Amino acid sequence: MGIFSFLKRPYSFSDDLRRNARFILWVSLGMIVFLLLFQPIGVEGFSPKQIFYLFAGIVIATFLLLSLNLLVLPSVLPASFSGKRWIVWKEILWNLWLALSLAAADFIVYYKVSGTSDLEFFEIGRILLLGCIPVTILIIVNQDRFFRSYIKNAQENIRHLVEKKTVFDTLIHFESEYKKDKLSILPDSLILIKAADNYIEVFYHSKEGIKSQLIRSTLVKAGEQISEYDFIFRCHRTFIINSHHIKEIEGNSQGYRLYFEGIDFPALVSQRYIPVFKEKTS
């Protein structure tokens, strides 16, 4: 994927004003605690009154700027901030704007309280980092919200796929280097395939319950044998899964964990295979 294609990818903007209001409140309260406990800006030589004004000014500036950018602007210009029209490059510029505007506000507050703009490089860096803190928290919160939303939608999609699944009566034949290890099963009875050294372990439903069988083969060969079934696909260097049998999904932007009924371990979806997983389960 090229850089321009990546920048044009859809990105979920947080346009829920109630959620944004809660975020602003908690970040503002958190800034009070952070400033009092760690005093990230040098206040040596400041009087108690100046310290109070400095910290209060930074918290108020943070509250007002976040309110302007996360509540007022999305309310006044809803079309521009619609989650359906938001894309990656807008999110990057938006976060840069938030960080720079917060840092600039902190500089102004510091200048008004101290009466000097003659700051050492280290002090400038600390003020810049202070402005980045709310934005960093916002990015983390949005990422968590985005992946929770995706996982919820994926689970709904999987349920719909299971409800309208097509029954296949053609057997899948897993060939082995040893004839006695061969296995033939119906596509929908397959739960998952796990790579195990020079073997693959096939987990499947049978009349007697869930069974597994080791076969002297590779995941690549197994992938060739199930390639015609969209609901069975590779999701990790060590896993092939049947999406019809997924019961629960957990994870984040680095990968997912898939849980299956009757299987005591999760199948993994690596970051590389996330686009494939999204395509197959949407």
PyRosetta script that sets phi, psi and omega in degrees:
from pyrosetta import init, pose_from_sequence

init()
pose = pose_from_sequence("MGIFSFLKRPYSFSDDLRRNARFILWVSLGMIVFLLLFQPIGVEGFSPKQIFYLFAGIVIATFLLLSLNLLVLPSVLPASFSGKRWIVWKEILWNLWLALSLAAADFIVYYKVSGTSDLEFFEIGRILLLGCIPVTILIIVNQDRFFRSYIKNAQENIRHLVEKKTVFDTLIHFESEYKKDKLSILPDSLILIKAADNYIEVFYHSKEGIKSQLIRSTLVKAGEQISEYDFIFRCHRTFIINSHHIKEIEGNSQGYRLYFEGIDFPALVSQRYIPVFKEKTS")
pose.set_psi(1, 127.7)
pose.set_omega(1, 179.5)
pose.set_phi(2, -74.3)
pose.set_psi(2, 162.4)
pose.set_omega(2, -178.2)
pose.set_phi(3, -62.5)
pose.set_psi(3, -36.9)
pose.set_omega(3, -178.8)
pose.set_phi(4, -69.8)
pose.set_psi(4, -37.2)
pose.set_omega(4, 176.7)
pose.set_phi(5, -64.6)
pose.set_psi(5, -40.4)
pose.set_omega(5, 178.8)
pose.set_phi(6, -62.5)
pose.set_psi(6, -44.1)
pose.set_omega(6, -177.4)
pose.set_phi(7, -65.7)
pose.set_psi(7, -22.9)
pose.set_omega(7, -179.1)
pose.set_phi(8, -95.1)
pose.set_psi(8, 3.1)
pose.set_omega(8, 179.6)
pose.set_phi(9, -68.9)
pose.set_psi(9, 144.9)
pose.set_omega(9, 177.4)
pose.set_phi(10, -60.7)
pose.set_psi(10, 145.4)
pose.set_omega(10, 177.1)
pose.set_phi(11, -139.2)
pose.set_psi(11, 137.9)
pose.set_omega(11, -174.3)
pose.set_phi(12, -82.5)
pose.set_psi(12, 106.1)
pose.set_omega(12, 176.0)
pose.set_phi(13, -79.2)
pose.set_psi(13, 139.4)
pose.set_omega(13, -179.3)
pose.set_phi(14, -81.1)
pose.set_psi(14, 91.3)
pose.set_omega(14, -178.9)
pose.set_phi(15, -101.6)
pose.set_psi(15, 16.7)
pose.set_omega(15, 174.5)
pose.set_phi(16, -83.3)
pose.set_psi(16, 103.0)
pose.set_omega(16, -173.3)
pose.set_phi(17, -64.7)
pose.set_psi(17, -35.4)
pose.set_omega(17, 179.3)
pose.set_phi(18, -66.1)
pose.set_psi(18, -42.9)
pose.set_omega(18, 177.2)
pose.set_phi(19, -64.4)
pose.set_psi(19, -40.9)
pose.set_omega(19, 179.3)
pose.set_phi(20, -63.9)
pose.set_psi(20, -38.5)
pose.set_omega(20, 179.3)
pose.set_phi(21, -63.5)
pose.set_psi(21, -42.0)
pose.set_omega(21, 177.0)
pose.set_phi(22, -63.1)
pose.set_psi(22, -41.8)
pose.set_omega(22, 179.1)
pose.set_phi(23, -60.1)
pose.set_psi(23, -46.2)
pose.set_omega(23, -179.1)
pose.set_phi(24, -61.1)
pose.set_psi(24, -43.9)
pose.set_omega(24, -179.8)
pose.set_phi(25, -61.4)
pose.set_psi(25, -48.4)
pose.set_omega(25, -177.0)
pose.set_phi(26, -68.6)
pose.set_psi(26, -37.3)
pose.set_omega(26, 177.9)
pose.set_phi(27, -66.4)
pose.set_psi(27, -40.8)
pose.set_omega(27, 179.6)
pose.set_phi(28, -63.9)
pose.set_psi(28, -43.9)
pose.set_omega(28, 176.8)
pose.set_phi(29, -65.0)
pose.set_psi(29, -39.4)
pose.set_omega(29, 178.3)
pose.set_phi(30, -64.0)
pose.set_psi(30, -36.1)
pose.set_omega(30, 178.2)
pose.set_phi(31, -63.8)
pose.set_psi(31, -37.0)
pose.set_omega(31, 177.6)
pose.set_phi(32, -60.3)
pose.set_psi(32, -49.6)
pose.set_omega(32, -179.5)
pose.set_phi(33, -62.8)
pose.set_psi(33, -44.5)
pose.set_omega(33, -178.6)
pose.set_phi(34, -61.1)
pose.set_psi(34, -45.3)
pose.set_omega(34, -178.9)
pose.set_phi(35, -66.0)
pose.set_psi(35, -40.8)
pose.set_omega(35, -179.0)
pose.set_phi(36, -69.3)
pose.set_psi(36, -39.0)
pose.set_omega(36, -176.5)
pose.set_phi(37, -78.5)
pose.set_psi(37, -43.1)
pose.set_omega(37, -170.6)
pose.set_phi(38, -107.2)
pose.set_psi(38, -18.1)
pose.set_omega(38, -179.0)
pose.set_phi(39, 41.5)
pose.set_psi(39, 63.9)
pose.set_omega(39, -174.7)
pose.set_phi(40, -66.2)
pose.set_psi(40, -19.6)
pose.set_omega(40, 177.3)
pose.set_phi(41, -102.0)
pose.set_psi(41, 133.5)
pose.set_omega(41, -179.1)
pose.set_phi(42, -61.0)
pose.set_psi(42, 123.0)
pose.set_omega(42, -179.8)
pose.set_phi(43, -120.8)
pose.set_psi(43, 22.0)
pose.set_omega(43, 177.5)
pose.set_phi(44, -62.3)
pose.set_psi(44, 130.2)
pose.set_omega(44, -179.7)
pose.set_phi(45, 88.2)
pose.set_psi(45, -4.6)
pose.set_omega(45, 177.9)
pose.set_phi(46, -83.7)
pose.set_psi(46, 143.7)
pose.set_omega(46, 173.9)
pose.set_phi(47, -77.8)
pose.set_psi(47, 160.6)
pose.set_omega(47, 177.1)
pose.set_phi(48, -54.6)
pose.set_psi(48, -36.3)
pose.set_omega(48, 179.4)
pose.set_phi(49, -65.1)
pose.set_psi(49, -42.1)
pose.set_omega(49, 179.2)
pose.set_phi(50, -65.7)
pose.set_psi(50, -39.9)
pose.set_omega(50, 178.4)
pose.set_phi(51, -61.8)
pose.set_psi(51, -42.4)
pose.set_omega(51, 178.5)
pose.set_phi(52, -61.0)
pose.set_psi(52, -47.9)
pose.set_omega(52, -179.7)
pose.set_phi(53, -62.8)
pose.set_psi(53, -39.3)
pose.set_omega(53, -179.1)
pose.set_phi(54, -63.7)
pose.set_psi(54, -52.6)
pose.set_omega(54, -177.8)
pose.set_phi(55, -66.1)
pose.set_psi(55, -41.8)
pose.set_omega(55, 178.7)
pose.set_phi(56, -63.7)
pose.set_psi(56, -40.4)
pose.set_omega(56, 179.8)
pose.set_phi(57, -64.0)
pose.set_psi(57, -41.4)
pose.set_omega(57, 179.6)
pose.set_phi(58, -64.9)
pose.set_psi(58, -43.7)
pose.set_omega(58, -179.7)
pose.set_phi(59, -65.1)
pose.set_psi(59, -44.2)
pose.set_omega(59, 179.9)
pose.set_phi(60, -64.5)
pose.set_psi(60, -42.4)
pose.set_omega(60, 178.7)
pose.set_phi(61, -62.3)
pose.set_psi(61, -41.6)
pose.set_omega(61, 177.9)
pose.set_phi(62, -62.0)
pose.set_psi(62, -45.3)
pose.set_omega(62, -179.7)
pose.set_phi(63, -61.7)
pose.set_psi(63, -46.4)
pose.set_omega(63, -176.8)
pose.set_phi(64, -67.7)
pose.set_psi(64, -43.4)
pose.set_omega(64, -178.4)
pose.set_phi(65, -67.8)
pose.set_psi(65, -42.0)
pose.set_omega(65, 177.3)
pose.set_phi(66, -64.5)
pose.set_psi(66, -38.4)
pose.set_omega(66, 178.2)
pose.set_phi(67, -64.2)
pose.set_psi(67, -42.1)
pose.set_omega(67, 178.7)
pose.set_phi(68, -61.7)
pose.set_psi(68, -46.5)
pose.set_omega(68, -172.7)
pose.set_phi(69, -82.6)
pose.set_psi(69, -29.3)
pose.set_omega(69, -175.6)
pose.set_phi(70, -105.1)
pose.set_psi(70, -14.3)
pose.set_omega(70, 179.6)
pose.set_phi(71, -118.9)
pose.set_psi(71, -53.8)
pose.set_omega(71, -173.7)
pose.set_phi(72, -68.9)
pose.set_psi(72, -55.0)
pose.set_omega(72, -176.7)
pose.set_phi(73, -61.2)
pose.set_psi(73, -46.0)
pose.set_omega(73, 176.9)
pose.set_phi(74, -62.0)
pose.set_psi(74, -27.0)
pose.set_omega(74, 178.1)
pose.set_phi(75, -76.6)
pose.set_psi(75, -40.5)
pose.set_omega(75, -177.9)
pose.set_phi(76, -76.4)
pose.set_psi(76, -36.0)
pose.set_omega(76, -177.3)
pose.set_phi(77, -122.3)
pose.set_psi(77, 62.8)
pose.set_omega(77, -175.2)
pose.set_phi(78, -60.7)
pose.set_psi(78, -34.3)
pose.set_omega(78, -178.9)
pose.set_phi(79, -65.9)
pose.set_psi(79, -38.0)
pose.set_omega(79, -178.4)
pose.set_phi(80, -70.2)
pose.set_psi(80, -28.4)
pose.set_omega(80, -176.2)
pose.set_phi(81, -108.3)
pose.set_psi(81, 18.2)
pose.set_omega(81, 179.3)
pose.set_phi(82, -63.7)
pose.set_psi(82, 134.1)
pose.set_omega(82, 178.4)
pose.set_phi(83, -60.6)
pose.set_psi(83, -26.4)
pose.set_omega(83, -179.2)
pose.set_phi(84, -74.6)
pose.set_psi(84, -23.7)
pose.set_omega(84, -176.8)
pose.set_phi(85, -105.1)
pose.set_psi(85, -3.1)
pose.set_omega(85, -176.1)
pose.set_phi(86, -79.2)
pose.set_psi(86, 136.8)
pose.set_omega(86, 179.4)
pose.set_phi(87, -131.5)
pose.set_psi(87, 173.9)
pose.set_omega(87, -170.6)
pose.set_phi(88, -59.9)
pose.set_psi(88, -46.2)
pose.set_omega(88, -175.6)
pose.set_phi(89, -65.6)
pose.set_psi(89, -31.5)
pose.set_omega(89, 175.5)
pose.set_phi(90, -66.5)
pose.set_psi(90, -40.4)
pose.set_omega(90, 179.4)
pose.set_phi(91, -64.1)
pose.set_psi(91, -41.0)
pose.set_omega(91, 179.4)
pose.set_phi(92, -63.0)
pose.set_psi(92, -49.6)
pose.set_omega(92, 179.6)
pose.set_phi(93, -63.3)
pose.set_psi(93, -38.1)
pose.set_omega(93, -179.8)
pose.set_phi(94, -63.4)
pose.set_psi(94, -44.5)
pose.set_omega(94, 179.1)
pose.set_phi(95, -67.2)
pose.set_psi(95, -37.7)
pose.set_omega(95, 175.5)
pose.set_phi(96, -62.4)
pose.set_psi(96, -44.0)
pose.set_omega(96, 178.7)
pose.set_phi(97, -60.7)
pose.set_psi(97, -46.0)
pose.set_omega(97, 179.1)
pose.set_phi(98, -59.5)
pose.set_psi(98, -46.8)
pose.set_omega(98, -178.0)
pose.set_phi(99, -63.6)
pose.set_psi(99, -45.4)
pose.set_omega(99, -177.9)
pose.set_phi(100, -68.9)
pose.set_psi(100, -39.9)
pose.set_omega(100, -180.0)
pose.set_phi(101, -67.9)
pose.set_psi(101, -38.5)
pose.set_omega(101, 177.0)
pose.set_phi(102, -66.3)
pose.set_psi(102, -42.3)
pose.set_omega(102, 178.3)
pose.set_phi(103, -64.2)
pose.set_psi(103, -41.5)
pose.set_omega(103, 178.8)
pose.set_phi(104, -62.8)
pose.set_psi(104, -41.1)
pose.set_omega(104, 178.1)
pose.set_phi(105, -63.2)
pose.set_psi(105, -39.9)
pose.set_omega(105, 178.0)
pose.set_phi(106, -64.7)
pose.set_psi(106, -39.0)
pose.set_omega(106, 176.2)
pose.set_phi(107, -61.3)
pose.set_psi(107, -44.3)
pose.set_omega(107, -179.0)
pose.set_phi(108, -62.9)
pose.set_psi(108, -44.4)
pose.set_omega(108, 178.4)
pose.set_phi(109, -61.0)
pose.set_psi(109, -45.2)
pose.set_omega(109, 179.9)
pose.set_phi(110, -60.7)
pose.set_psi(110, -43.2)
pose.set_omega(110, -179.6)
pose.set_phi(111, -64.0)
pose.set_psi(111, -43.8)
pose.set_omega(111, -178.6)
pose.set_phi(112, -64.8)
pose.set_psi(112, -37.0)
pose.set_omega(112, -177.8)
pose.set_phi(113, -79.2)
pose.set_psi(113, -44.6)
pose.set_omega(113, -175.5)
pose.set_phi(114, -84.2)
pose.set_psi(114, -25.6)
pose.set_omega(114, -178.6)
pose.set_phi(115, 79.0)
pose.set_psi(115, 10.4)
pose.set_omega(115, 179.8)
pose.set_phi(116, -138.4)
pose.set_psi(116, 144.9)
pose.set_omega(116, 174.5)
pose.set_phi(117, -111.0)
pose.set_psi(117, 7.6)
pose.set_omega(117, -179.4)
pose.set_phi(118, -86.2)
pose.set_psi(118, 87.1)
pose.set_omega(118, -175.8)
pose.set_phi(119, -109.6)
pose.set_psi(119, 147.1)
pose.set_omega(119, 174.3)
pose.set_phi(120, -73.1)
pose.set_psi(120, 157.5)
pose.set_omega(120, -177.6)
pose.set_phi(121, -57.6)
pose.set_psi(121, -40.6)
pose.set_omega(121, -178.8)
pose.set_phi(122, -62.9)
pose.set_psi(122, -39.1)
pose.set_omega(122, -179.7)
pose.set_phi(123, -68.6)
pose.set_psi(123, -38.0)
pose.set_omega(123, 176.8)
pose.set_phi(124, -62.2)
pose.set_psi(124, -43.2)
pose.set_omega(124, 179.0)
pose.set_phi(125, -60.6)
pose.set_psi(125, -39.8)
pose.set_omega(125, -179.5)
pose.set_phi(126, -67.3)
pose.set_psi(126, -37.7)
pose.set_omega(126, 178.0)
pose.set_phi(127, -67.8)
pose.set_psi(127, -40.0)
pose.set_omega(127, 176.5)
pose.set_phi(128, -60.8)
pose.set_psi(128, -44.5)
pose.set_omega(128, 179.1)
pose.set_phi(129, -64.1)
pose.set_psi(129, -35.9)
pose.set_omega(129, 178.3)
pose.set_phi(130, -62.1)
pose.set_psi(130, -38.5)
pose.set_omega(130, 177.4)
pose.set_phi(131, -68.7)
pose.set_psi(131, -24.9)
pose.set_omega(131, -179.0)
pose.set_phi(132, -81.3)
pose.set_psi(132, -18.5)
pose.set_omega(132, -175.4)
pose.set_phi(133, -58.9)
pose.set_psi(133, -52.3)
pose.set_omega(133, 179.7)
pose.set_phi(134, -60.5)
pose.set_psi(134, -36.5)
pose.set_omega(134, -179.3)
pose.set_phi(135, -67.7)
pose.set_psi(135, -40.6)
pose.set_omega(135, 178.0)
pose.set_phi(136, -61.0)
pose.set_psi(136, -44.0)
pose.set_omega(136, 178.2)
pose.set_phi(137, -63.0)
pose.set_psi(137, -41.2)
pose.set_omega(137, 179.6)
pose.set_phi(138, -61.1)
pose.set_psi(138, -43.2)
pose.set_omega(138, 179.6)
pose.set_phi(139, -62.6)
pose.set_psi(139, -44.7)
pose.set_omega(139, -179.9)
pose.set_phi(140, -62.4)
pose.set_psi(140, -45.3)
pose.set_omega(140, -179.8)
pose.set_phi(141, -63.0)
pose.set_psi(141, -43.5)
pose.set_omega(141, -179.6)
pose.set_phi(142, -65.9)
pose.set_psi(142, -40.1)
pose.set_omega(142, 177.7)
pose.set_phi(143, -62.2)
pose.set_psi(143, -43.9)
pose.set_omega(143, 179.1)
pose.set_phi(144, -62.9)
pose.set_psi(144, -43.3)
pose.set_omega(144, 178.6)
pose.set_phi(145, -63.0)
pose.set_psi(145, -42.9)
pose.set_omega(145, -178.4)
pose.set_phi(146, -61.0)
pose.set_psi(146, -46.5)
pose.set_omega(146, -176.8)
pose.set_phi(147, -75.9)
pose.set_psi(147, -30.5)
pose.set_omega(147, 173.2)
pose.set_phi(148, -63.7)
pose.set_psi(148, -42.5)
pose.set_omega(148, 178.8)
pose.set_phi(149, -64.2)
pose.set_psi(149, -42.7)
pose.set_omega(149, 179.9)
pose.set_phi(150, -63.5)
pose.set_psi(150, -45.1)
pose.set_omega(150, -178.4)
pose.set_phi(151, -62.1)
pose.set_psi(151, -40.4)
pose.set_omega(151, 177.9)
pose.set_phi(152, -62.0)
pose.set_psi(152, -44.8)
pose.set_omega(152, 179.0)
pose.set_phi(153, -65.3)
pose.set_psi(153, -39.0)
pose.set_omega(153, 179.6)
pose.set_phi(154, -62.8)
pose.set_psi(154, -41.0)
pose.set_omega(154, 178.6)
pose.set_phi(155, -64.1)
pose.set_psi(155, -39.1)
pose.set_omega(155, 177.1)
pose.set_phi(156, -64.3)
pose.set_psi(156, -43.7)
pose.set_omega(156, 179.7)
pose.set_phi(157, -61.9)
pose.set_psi(157, -41.2)
pose.set_omega(157, 179.9)
pose.set_phi(158, -64.0)
pose.set_psi(158, -39.0)
pose.set_omega(158, 177.7)
pose.set_phi(159, -62.3)
pose.set_psi(159, -40.9)
pose.set_omega(159, 178.4)
pose.set_phi(160, -66.3)
pose.set_psi(160, -38.8)
pose.set_omega(160, 178.7)
pose.set_phi(161, -62.3)
pose.set_psi(161, -40.5)
pose.set_omega(161, -179.8)
pose.set_phi(162, -65.6)
pose.set_psi(162, -40.4)
pose.set_omega(162, -177.7)
pose.set_phi(163, -64.0)
pose.set_psi(163, -35.8)
pose.set_omega(163, -176.6)
pose.set_phi(164, -111.4)
pose.set_psi(164, 23.8)
pose.set_omega(164, -176.8)
pose.set_phi(165, -66.3)
pose.set_psi(165, 149.0)
pose.set_omega(165, 176.7)
pose.set_phi(166, -90.2)
pose.set_psi(166, 136.1)
pose.set_omega(166, 178.9)
pose.set_phi(167, -87.9)
pose.set_psi(167, 123.8)
pose.set_omega(167, 178.7)
pose.set_phi(168, -103.0)
pose.set_psi(168, 133.5)
pose.set_omega(168, 178.8)
pose.set_phi(169, -105.7)
pose.set_psi(169, 5.7)
pose.set_omega(169, 176.7)
pose.set_phi(170, -87.6)
pose.set_psi(170, 132.0)
pose.set_omega(170, -178.0)
pose.set_phi(171, -78.2)
pose.set_psi(171, 147.2)
pose.set_omega(171, 168.7)
pose.set_phi(172, -94.4)
pose.set_psi(172, 128.8)
pose.set_omega(172, -179.4)
pose.set_phi(173, -107.5)
pose.set_psi(173, 112.2)
pose.set_omega(173, 176.4)
pose.set_phi(174, -92.0)
pose.set_psi(174, 109.7)
pose.set_omega(174, -178.5)
pose.set_phi(175, -81.9)
pose.set_psi(175, 149.1)
pose.set_omega(175, 179.8)
pose.set_phi(176, -130.5)
pose.set_psi(176, 157.0)
pose.set_omega(176, 174.2)
pose.set_phi(177, -67.2)
pose.set_psi(177, -22.3)
pose.set_omega(177, 175.4)
pose.set_phi(178, -108.5)
pose.set_psi(178, 123.8)
pose.set_omega(178, -174.7)
pose.set_phi(179, -58.2)
pose.set_psi(179, -34.9)
pose.set_omega(179, -176.4)
pose.set_phi(180, -70.0)
pose.set_psi(180, -15.6)
pose.set_omega(180, -178.4)
pose.set_phi(181, -90.8)
pose.set_psi(181, -0.2)
pose.set_omega(181, -177.4)
pose.set_phi(182, -61.4)
pose.set_psi(182, 148.6)
pose.set_omega(182, -179.3)
pose.set_phi(183, -140.8)
pose.set_psi(183, 133.7)
pose.set_omega(183, 176.1)
pose.set_phi(184, -126.0)
pose.set_psi(184, 123.0)
pose.set_omega(184, -178.1)
pose.set_phi(185, -140.5)
pose.set_psi(185, 161.5)
pose.set_omega(185, 174.2)
pose.set_phi(186, -73.3)
pose.set_psi(186, 146.6)
pose.set_omega(186, -177.3)
pose.set_phi(187, -54.2)
pose.set_psi(187, -44.1)
pose.set_omega(187, -175.1)
pose.set_phi(188, -77.0)
pose.set_psi(188, -12.2)
pose.set_omega(188, 176.6)
pose.set_phi(189, -79.5)
pose.set_psi(189, -18.3)
pose.set_omega(189, 178.4)
pose.set_phi(190, -69.1)
pose.set_psi(190, 132.6)
pose.set_omega(190, 176.7)
pose.set_phi(191, -100.2)
pose.set_psi(191, -57.0)
pose.set_omega(191, 177.9)
pose.set_phi(192, -161.7)
pose.set_psi(192, 164.1)
pose.set_omega(192, 175.1)
pose.set_phi(193, -126.2)
pose.set_psi(193, 130.9)
pose.set_omega(193, -178.1)
pose.set_phi(194, -120.5)
pose.set_psi(194, 131.5)
pose.set_omega(194, 176.9)
pose.set_phi(195, -73.4)
pose.set_psi(195, 136.1)
pose.set_omega(195, 179.9)
pose.set_phi(196, -140.0)
pose.set_psi(196, 91.7)
pose.set_omega(196, -176.3)
pose.set_phi(197, 55.0)
pose.set_psi(197, -119.2)
pose.set_omega(197, -179.7)
pose.set_phi(198, -90.5)
pose.set_psi(198, 13.1)
pose.set_omega(198, -178.8)
pose.set_phi(199, -124.0)
pose.set_psi(199, 166.6)
pose.set_omega(199, 165.0)
pose.set_phi(200, -120.2)
pose.set_psi(200, 145.5)
pose.set_omega(200, 177.2)
pose.set_phi(201, -111.1)
pose.set_psi(201, 117.9)
pose.set_omega(201, -176.5)
pose.set_phi(202, -99.0)
pose.set_psi(202, 122.4)
pose.set_omega(202, 176.6)
pose.set_phi(203, -104.4)
pose.set_psi(203, 130.8)
pose.set_omega(203, -174.6)
pose.set_phi(204, -153.1)
pose.set_psi(204, 160.4)
pose.set_omega(204, 176.1)
pose.set_phi(205, -86.2)
pose.set_psi(205, 138.3)
pose.set_omega(205, 173.9)
pose.set_phi(206, -134.8)
pose.set_psi(206, 177.2)
pose.set_omega(206, 179.2)
pose.set_phi(207, -62.7)
pose.set_psi(207, -27.7)
pose.set_omega(207, -179.0)
pose.set_phi(208, -88.5)
pose.set_psi(208, 0.5)
pose.set_omega(208, -177.5)
pose.set_phi(209, 118.2)
pose.set_psi(209, -160.0)
pose.set_omega(209, -179.5)
pose.set_phi(210, -81.7)
pose.set_psi(210, 129.9)
pose.set_omega(210, 178.6)
pose.set_phi(211, -125.1)
pose.set_psi(211, 164.6)
pose.set_omega(211, 173.6)
pose.set_phi(212, -138.6)
pose.set_psi(212, 150.3)
pose.set_omega(212, 179.5)
pose.set_phi(213, -142.9)
pose.set_psi(213, 133.0)
pose.set_omega(213, 174.6)
pose.set_phi(214, -83.2)
pose.set_psi(214, 133.4)
pose.set_omega(214, 179.8)
pose.set_phi(215, -130.0)
pose.set_psi(215, 133.3)
pose.set_omega(215, 178.2)
pose.set_phi(216, -74.1)
pose.set_psi(216, 91.7)
pose.set_omega(216, -178.0)
pose.set_phi(217, -164.1)
pose.set_psi(217, -173.8)
pose.set_omega(217, 179.9)
pose.set_phi(218, -122.8)
pose.set_psi(218, 161.9)
pose.set_omega(218, 178.4)
pose.set_phi(219, -67.0)
pose.set_psi(219, -29.4)
pose.set_omega(219, 177.6)
pose.set_phi(220, -63.1)
pose.set_psi(220, -46.7)
pose.set_omega(220, 179.0)
pose.set_phi(221, -64.8)
pose.set_psi(221, -40.0)
pose.set_omega(221, 178.7)
pose.set_phi(222, -63.4)
pose.set_psi(222, -38.8)
pose.set_omega(222, 178.4)
pose.set_phi(223, -61.8)
pose.set_psi(223, -35.3)
pose.set_omega(223, 178.0)
pose.set_phi(224, -67.0)
pose.set_psi(224, -32.8)
pose.set_omega(224, -176.7)
pose.set_phi(225, -78.4)
pose.set_psi(225, -18.0)
pose.set_omega(225, -179.5)
pose.set_phi(226, -114.1)
pose.set_psi(226, 10.9)
pose.set_omega(226, -172.5)
pose.set_phi(227, -62.6)
pose.set_psi(227, -24.2)
pose.set_omega(227, -177.2)
pose.set_phi(228, -81.3)
pose.set_psi(228, -6.1)
pose.set_omega(228, -178.2)
pose.set_phi(229, -106.5)
pose.set_psi(229, 112.6)
pose.set_omega(229, -176.4)
pose.set_phi(230, -64.8)
pose.set_psi(230, -27.5)
pose.set_omega(230, -176.1)
pose.set_phi(231, -84.5)
pose.set_psi(231, -5.1)
pose.set_omega(231, 175.1)
pose.set_phi(232, -115.4)
pose.set_psi(232, 121.3)
pose.set_omega(232, -174.6)
pose.set_phi(233, -157.2)
pose.set_psi(233, 163.0)
pose.set_omega(233, 178.9)
pose.set_phi(234, -82.2)
pose.set_psi(234, 136.9)
pose.set_omega(234, -178.5)
pose.set_phi(235, -129.4)
pose.set_psi(235, 0.6)
pose.set_omega(235, -176.5)
pose.set_phi(236, -166.2)
pose.set_psi(236, 161.3)
pose.set_omega(236, 179.5)
pose.set_phi(237, -64.2)
pose.set_psi(237, -16.3)
pose.set_omega(237, -179.1)
pose.set_phi(238, -118.9)
pose.set_psi(238, 6.9)
pose.set_omega(238, -176.0)
pose.set_phi(239, -138.7)
pose.set_psi(239, 139.2)
pose.set_omega(239, 162.5)
pose.set_phi(240, -120.6)
pose.set_psi(240, 135.7)
pose.set_omega(240, -175.8)
pose.set_phi(241, -129.9)
pose.set_psi(241, 158.4)
pose.set_omega(241, 172.7)
pose.set_phi(242, -104.0)
pose.set_psi(242, 111.9)
pose.set_omega(242, -174.5)
pose.set_phi(243, -65.1)
pose.set_psi(243, -18.3)
pose.set_omega(243, 179.1)
pose.set_phi(244, -67.1)
pose.set_psi(244, -19.6)
pose.set_omega(244, -174.9)
pose.set_phi(245, -107.2)
pose.set_psi(245, 5.6)
pose.set_omega(245, 179.0)
pose.set_phi(246, -68.7)
pose.set_psi(246, 130.1)
pose.set_omega(246, 179.2)
pose.set_phi(247, -104.8)
pose.set_psi(247, -30.5)
pose.set_omega(247, -176.7)
pose.set_phi(248, -154.3)
pose.set_psi(248, 146.8)
pose.set_omega(248, 178.6)
pose.set_phi(249, -126.3)
pose.set_psi(249, 134.3)
pose.set_omega(249, 173.2)
pose.set_phi(250, -132.1)
pose.set_psi(250, 162.1)
pose.set_omega(250, 174.6)
pose.set_phi(251, 144.4)
pose.set_psi(251, -167.7)
pose.set_omega(251, -179.1)
pose.set_phi(252, -151.1)
pose.set_psi(252, -161.8)
pose.set_omega(252, -176.2)
pose.set_phi(253, -66.5)
pose.set_psi(253, -16.7)
pose.set_omega(253, -179.3)
pose.set_phi(254, -85.8)
pose.set_psi(254, -15.9)
pose.set_omega(254, -179.5)
pose.set_phi(255, 156.3)
pose.set_psi(255, 169.8)
pose.set_omega(255, -178.5)
pose.set_phi(256, -121.1)
pose.set_psi(256, 160.3)
pose.set_omega(256, 171.6)
pose.set_phi(257, -120.3)
pose.set_psi(257, 127.2)
pose.set_omega(257, -177.9)
pose.set_phi(258, -108.9)
pose.set_psi(258, 132.2)
pose.set_omega(258, -178.5)
pose.set_phi(259, -112.8)
pose.set_psi(259, 140.8)
pose.set_omega(259, -177.5)
pose.set_phi(260, -125.4)
pose.set_psi(260, 142.5)
pose.set_omega(260, 179.3)
pose.set_phi(261, -64.5)
pose.set_psi(261, 129.6)
pose.set_omega(261, 178.5)
pose.set_phi(262, 85.3)
pose.set_psi(262, -2.2)
pose.set_omega(262, 177.7)
pose.set_phi(263, -110.0)
pose.set_psi(263, 126.8)
pose.set_omega(263, -172.0)
pose.set_phi(264, -90.8)
pose.set_psi(264, 19.7)
pose.set_omega(264, 176.1)
pose.set_phi(265, -147.3)
pose.set_psi(265, 154.6)
pose.set_omega(265, 178.5)
pose.set_phi(266, -86.8)
pose.set_psi(266, 147.7)
pose.set_omega(266, 167.7)
pose.set_phi(267, -85.8)
pose.set_psi(267, 147.0)
pose.set_omega(267, -175.3)
pose.set_phi(268, -103.6)
pose.set_psi(268, 145.0)
pose.set_omega(268, 170.2)
pose.set_phi(269, -116.1)
pose.set_psi(269, 110.7)
pose.set_omega(269, -178.3)
pose.set_phi(270, -77.8)
pose.set_psi(270, 162.4)
pose.set_omega(270, -178.1)
pose.set_phi(271, -56.0)
pose.set_psi(271, -37.1)
pose.set_omega(271, -179.9)
pose.set_phi(272, -60.7)
pose.set_psi(272, -34.8)
pose.set_omega(272, -175.2)
pose.set_phi(273, -97.1)
pose.set_psi(273, 2.6)
pose.set_omega(273, 179.8)
pose.set_phi(274, -58.2)
pose.set_psi(274, -45.1)
pose.set_omega(274, 177.8)
pose.set_phi(275, -58.7)
pose.set_psi(275, -39.4)
pose.set_omega(275, 178.3)
pose.set_phi(276, -64.2)
pose.set_psi(276, -44.4)
pose.set_omega(276, -179.5)
pose.set_phi(277, -60.9)
pose.set_psi(277, -44.1)
pose.set_omega(277, 179.3)
pose.set_phi(278, -61.9)
pose.set_psi(278, -43.3)
pose.set_omega(278, -179.1)
pose.set_phi(279, -64.1)
pose.set_psi(279, -42.4)
pose.set_omega(279, -175.3)
pose.set_phi(280, -74.1)
pose.set_psi(280, -24.7)
pose.set_omega(280, -175.7)
pose.set_phi(281, -106.6)
pose.set_psi(281, 6.4)
pose.set_omega(281, -180.0)
pose.set_phi(282, -96.5)
pose.dump_pdb("model.pdb")
